[in-house]
Amino acid sequence: MTISSQVNPIIWQDDLVYLVDQTLLPNQFTLKPIKSASEMAQAIKTMVVRGAPAIGVSAAYGIYLGARDIAIENRELFLQELGSIAEMLGETRPTAVNLFWAIERVMKVANETAGDVETIKRRLLQEAQTIHQEDLETCLAIGKEGLAILPQTKKKLTILTHCNAGALATAGYGTALGVIRAAWSAGRLDRVIADETRPRLQGAKLTTWECAQEGIPVTLISDNMSAHCMKLGMIDAVVVGADRIAANGDTANKIGTYGLAVISKMHNVPFYVAAPLSTIDFSLATGEQIPIEQRHSSEISHVGETLICPSTGVDFYNPAFDVTSCELITAIITEKGSFKPSELLTLRR
C-alpha cells in the first residue's frame, strides 16, 4: 500500500471506522475495520489505536457504532443501553482524559437531542465526525502556537520528543510532533531526536516512522542516552504530549517523561508539553489524583516474542504513565496559546 505523508489514523468510510493498526507498525501498514462498539473497545484496550486525542475520537465513533446496533425504538430504553456502551468504552484506558471527555460529550448530545431514536443516532454520528474534524484543526493550531514559543536561535533546532504524540496519536498532524512539523515547514528544524520509549517502543516504532514518511531528519536513541545528549549540547528543546493535565499543570504522559523533565531542568533545556485544552482535567487539583494505568508484565519481560529476563523468580512493575511536576514544565502549548502551568486556571475562568 502506498502511504501518503499525511497519516490518517482514523478513517470513517462506508459506515465503518478504519484504524491504522499501530501494533503492526513500522513493519506493516494495515487498516483495521471496526464494526461495533465492542470491537472499538478492544482496539483501544489493545492499543491498536493509542494516544489520548485519537482515543477520544475513536470512542466517539464507538458510541455511534453501539447506538447503530441497538434495535430498540423506545427512547428511554435506548438511552439506558447506550449508557452501558459508554461505560464499557470508558473502562478501556483509565489515564487518557480525552476518552472520558469525548464519551461525556456524545452522551450529552444523545440525552439532549429531541426526537426519535433514529434522530439521536444521526446526531451521534454527526458529533463524532465533528470531534474528529475539530481534533485535526486543534493539532494544526497547536503546531502554530508551538512554533511561536520555541527557542529563538540563529541555528536550526534539534528537538527531542518522547513516545509518539504525532498524527498516529491524534486525528492527524499531532500535538508534540505537530509542533515539530510546524518547525520543519518553517525551516527552523535541523532534526528530531526520538528516544525509543520502553517498554512498547512507540518512539522507535512510530515516531521515527512518521518522520521518515515526511523526510524529517530523525535520530533514534535509547531511553538512557538523553542526559548524555543534553550534556553535549545536542538538544535545544524537548516537546512531549500528554494524556491528562491537572489544574495546576502536573502532567501525566508516557512513562519516562518525568525523568526526562528532571534531566532537562538540570541542563537548562526548555521542556514543553503540547496538548489540546480537552486534555486538561480541571476537576483534579494536582497530578497526585491522576489514575495511572498498570499494564501486563509481558511488556517489560519481552521485546516482541523474545524473553529478556529469567522466566521465573522475577516480579514486575509496569505503570504505563508517570506524572511530571508542574515546576519542571516550561510551558503548556494548546490550540489557544502557550501558558505557564500556573496560568491554566485562567483558561478555566
C-alpha positions in Angstrom: 0.0 0.0 0.0 1.3 3.5 -0.9 1.4 5.7 2.2 1.0 9.4 1.9 3.0 11.8 4.1 -0.3 12.8 5.8 -1.1 9.9 8.0 -4.9 9.5 8.7 -5.0 7.1 11.7 -8.8 7.1 11.9 -11.0 6.9 8.8 -14.8 7.0 8.6 -16.0 5.2 5.5 -18.9 3.1 4.4 -20.5 3.3 7.8 -17.4 1.7 9.4 -14.3 3.0 11.2 -10.9 2.1 9.9 -8.0 2.3 12.2 -4.3 2.1 11.3 -3.2 -0.9 13.4 -0.4 0.7 15.3 0.6 -2.6 16.9 1.9 -3.7 13.4 4.0 -0.6 12.6 6.6 0.0 11.3 6.8 -3.3 9.5 3.2 -3.5 8.3 0.7 -0.8 7.4 -2.8 -2.2 7.9 -6.2 -0.6 8.1 -8.3 -2.5 10.6 -12.1 -2.2 10.1 -14.0 -1.6 13.3 -17.7 -2.7 13.0 -19.0 -2.4 16.5 -18.6 -0.7 19.9 -17.1 -3.9 21.4 -14.5 -4.1 18.6 -13.7 -0.4 19.3 -13.3 -1.1 23.0 -10.9 -3.9 22.2 -8.9 -1.8 19.7 -8.5 0.9 22.4 -7.6 -1.6 25.1 -5.0 -3.4 23.0 -3.5 -0.2 21.6 -4.5 -0.8 18.0 -5.3 2.9 18.4 -3.4 4.9 21.1 -2.7 8.5 22.0 -5.2 10.5 24.1 -6.8 12.6 21.3 -7.0 9.6 19.0 -8.6 7.5 21.7 -11.2 10.3 22.3 -12.1 10.4 18.6 -12.3 6.6 18.4 -14.5 6.4 21.5 -16.9 9.0 19.9 -17.3 6.8 16.9 -17.6 3.7 19.2 -20.6 5.3 20.8 -22.2 5.8 17.4 -21.4 2.2 16.3 -23.0 0.9 19.5 -26.1 3.1 19.0 -26.5 2.0 15.4 -26.7 -1.6 16.6 -29.3 -1.1 19.3 -32.6 -2.4 17.9 -34.8 -0.5 20.4 -37.3 2.1 19.4 -38.2 3.3 22.9 -36.1 6.3 23.7 -35.6 5.7 27.4 -34.6 2.1 26.9 -32.3 3.1 24.1 -30.5 5.6 26.2 -30.1 3.1 29.0 -28.5 0.6 26.6 -26.3 3.4 25.2 -25.2 4.3 28.7 -23.9 0.7 29.1 -21.9 1.0 25.9 -20.4 4.3 27.1 -19.4 2.6 30.4 -17.8 -0.3 28.5 -15.7 2.1 26.4 -14.8 4.1 29.5 -13.2 1.1 31.1 -10.6 0.6 28.4 -7.8 3.2 29.4 -8.1 5.0 32.7 -5.5 7.7 32.3 -6.3 9.3 29.0 -8.8 12.0 29.9 -9.8 12.7 26.3 -11.5 9.3 26.4 -13.9 10.4 29.1 -14.2 13.9 27.6 -15.4 12.5 24.3 -17.8 10.0 25.8 -19.3 12.6 28.0 -19.7 15.0 25.1 -21.5 12.5 22.8 -23.7 11.2 25.6 -24.7 14.8 26.3 -25.8 15.1 22.7 -27.7 11.8 23.0 -29.6 12.9 26.0 -30.4 16.4 24.8 -31.4 15.6 21.2 -35.1 15.8 20.7 -36.9 13.3 18.5 -37.0 9.6 18.0 -34.1 7.0 18.3 -33.1 7.3 14.6 -32.7 11.1 15.0 -30.4 10.5 18.0 -28.4 8.0 16.0 -27.9 10.5 13.2 -26.8 13.2 15.7 -24.3 10.9 17.3 -22.6 10.3 14.0 -22.5 14.0 13.3 -21.0 14.7 16.7 -18.3 12.0 16.3 -17.4 13.5 12.9 -17.3 17.0 14.4 -14.9 15.8 17.2 -12.8 14.2 14.5 -12.5 17.3 12.4 -12.0 19.6 15.5 -9.1 17.5 16.7 -7.3 17.9 13.4 -7.8 21.6 13.4 -6.7 21.7 17.0 -3.4 19.9 16.2 -2.7 22.4 13.4 -3.3 25.3 15.8 -1.0 23.6 18.4 1.7 23.4 15.8 1.4 27.1 15.1 1.4 28.1 18.7 4.3 25.8 19.5 6.4 27.3 16.7 6.0 30.7 18.2 7.3 29.7 21.6 10.3 27.5 20.6 13.7 29.0 21.4 14.7 31.8 19.0 18.2 31.0 17.8 20.3 31.7 14.7 20.8 28.0 14.1 18.2 25.4 13.3 16.8 23.5 16.3 17.3 19.9 17.4 14.2 18.8 19.3 13.8 15.7 21.4 10.5 14.0 21.8 9.3 11.1 23.9 6.9 8.3 22.9 4.6 9.2 20.0 2.5 12.3 20.0 2.1 12.6 16.3 -0.5 12.0 13.6 -0.9 8.5 14.9 -1.9 9.7 18.3 -4.5 12.2 17.1 -6.8 12.8 14.2 -3.8 13.8 12.2 -0.7 16.1 12.3 -0.1 15.6 16.0 0.5 17.6 19.2 4.2 17.3 20.1 5.0 16.2 16.5 2.6 18.9 15.3 5.0 21.5 16.8 7.9 19.7 15.2 6.1 19.5 11.8 5.5 23.3 12.0 9.1 23.9 12.8 10.2 21.7 9.9 7.8 23.5 7.5 9.1 26.9 8.7 12.7 25.9 8.1 13.6 26.1 11.8 14.2 22.4 12.5 17.5 20.6 11.9 16.4 17.2 13.2 14.3 15.3 15.7 15.8 13.1 18.3 13.4 10.3 19.2 14.0 8.1 22.2 12.9 4.5 21.9 10.3 4.8 24.7 10.4 1.4 26.5 8.6 -0.8 27.1 6.3 -0.6 24.0 8.9 1.3 21.9 6.5 3.9 20.5 9.3 6.3 19.8 11.3 3.7 17.9 8.4 2.2 16.0 6.0 5.1 15.5 7.7 8.5 15.8 10.7 7.5 13.6 8.2 6.0 11.1 6.2 9.2 10.9 9.3 11.3 10.4 10.6 9.0 7.7 7.3 9.3 5.8 7.8 13.1 5.5 11.5 13.2 5.1 12.1 14.9 8.5 15.6 14.0 9.7 15.3 11.8 12.8 17.9 10.2 15.1 16.9 7.3 17.3 18.5 7.0 20.8 17.9 4.6 23.7 16.0 6.0 26.7 19.1 6.2 28.8 21.0 8.5 26.4 19.1 11.7 26.9 21.2 13.1 29.7 24.4 12.4 27.8 23.0 14.1 24.7 21.9 17.2 26.7 25.3 17.4 28.4 26.9 17.5 25.0 24.6 20.4 23.9 22.9 18.3 21.3 19.3 19.2 22.3 17.8 22.6 22.1 14.3 21.8 23.4 12.1 18.9 24.5 8.5 18.6 23.3 6.1 15.9 24.6 2.4 15.2 24.5 0.1 14.5 27.4 -2.7 12.1 28.4 -4.0 14.2 31.3 -3.1 17.5 32.8 -4.3 18.5 36.3 -5.4 22.0 37.1 -2.0 23.0 38.5 -0.2 21.8 35.3 1.1 18.5 36.6 1.1 16.3 33.5 0.6 12.6 33.0 2.4 11.2 29.9 4.1 8.1 28.8 6.4 6.5 31.5 9.8 8.1 31.4 8.5 11.6 30.8 9.1 12.7 34.4 12.8 11.6 34.3 13.3 13.4 31.0 11.9 16.6 32.6 14.2 16.3 35.5 17.2 15.9 33.2 16.0 18.9 31.1 15.9 21.1 34.2 19.4 20.1 35.2 20.7 21.1 31.7 18.6 24.2 31.2 16.8 22.7 28.2 13.2 24.1 27.8 10.6 21.4 28.4 7.3 21.8 26.6 4.0 19.9 26.8 1.8 20.1 23.7 -1.8 19.1 24.2 -5.4 20.2 23.4 -7.4 22.0 26.0 -9.6 18.9 26.3 -6.6 17.1 27.9 -6.8 19.5 30.9 -8.8 17.9 33.7 -9.8 20.9 35.9 -11.6 18.5 38.3 -8.2 17.3 39.6 -6.2 19.8 41.6 -2.8 18.1 41.2 -1.3 15.2 39.4 -1.4 13.0 42.5 -5.1 12.4 41.7 -4.5 11.2 38.2 -5.1 7.4 37.8 -2.2 5.6 36.4 -2.8 2.6 34.2 -0.9 -0.6 35.1 -0.1 -2.8 32.1 0.8 -6.5 31.7 4.2 -7.7 32.8 4.9 -9.2 29.3 5.6 -5.7 28.0 8.8 -5.5 30.1 9.7 -9.2 30.3 9.7 -9.5 26.5 10.8 -7.5 23.4 8.5 -8.8 20.8 8.4 -12.5 21.3 11.8 -12.7 22.9 12.1 -13.2 26.7 14.8 -10.8 28.1 14.8 -11.9 31.8 14.6 -15.1 33.8 11.3 -16.9 33.2 10.8 -17.4 37.0 11.7 -15.7 40.2 11.2 -12.1 38.9 8.5 -9.7 39.8 7.3 -6.9 37.5 6.1 -3.3 37.9 4.7 -1.7 34.7 3.0 1.6 35.0 2.1 3.0 31.6 2.4 6.6 32.6 4.2 8.9 35.1 3.4 12.4 36.3 5.7 15.3 35.6 5.6 18.0 38.3 4.4 21.4 37.0 7.5 23.2 38.2 9.6 21.2 35.6 7.4 22.3 32.7 8.5 25.5 30.8 5.1 25.9 29.1 2.0 24.0 28.0 1.2 24.5 24.4 -2.5 24.5 23.5 -4.6 25.5 20.5 -5.4 28.7 22.3 -1.8 29.7 23.0 1.1 28.7 25.3 0.8 29.0 29.1 2.9 28.5 32.1 1.4 25.8 34.3 0.4 28.4 36.9 -1.7 30.2 34.2 -4.0 27.2 33.4 -6.7 28.2 35.9 -7.2 31.4 33.9 -8.3 29.2 31.0 -11.0 27.7 33.2 -12.3 31.1 34.2 
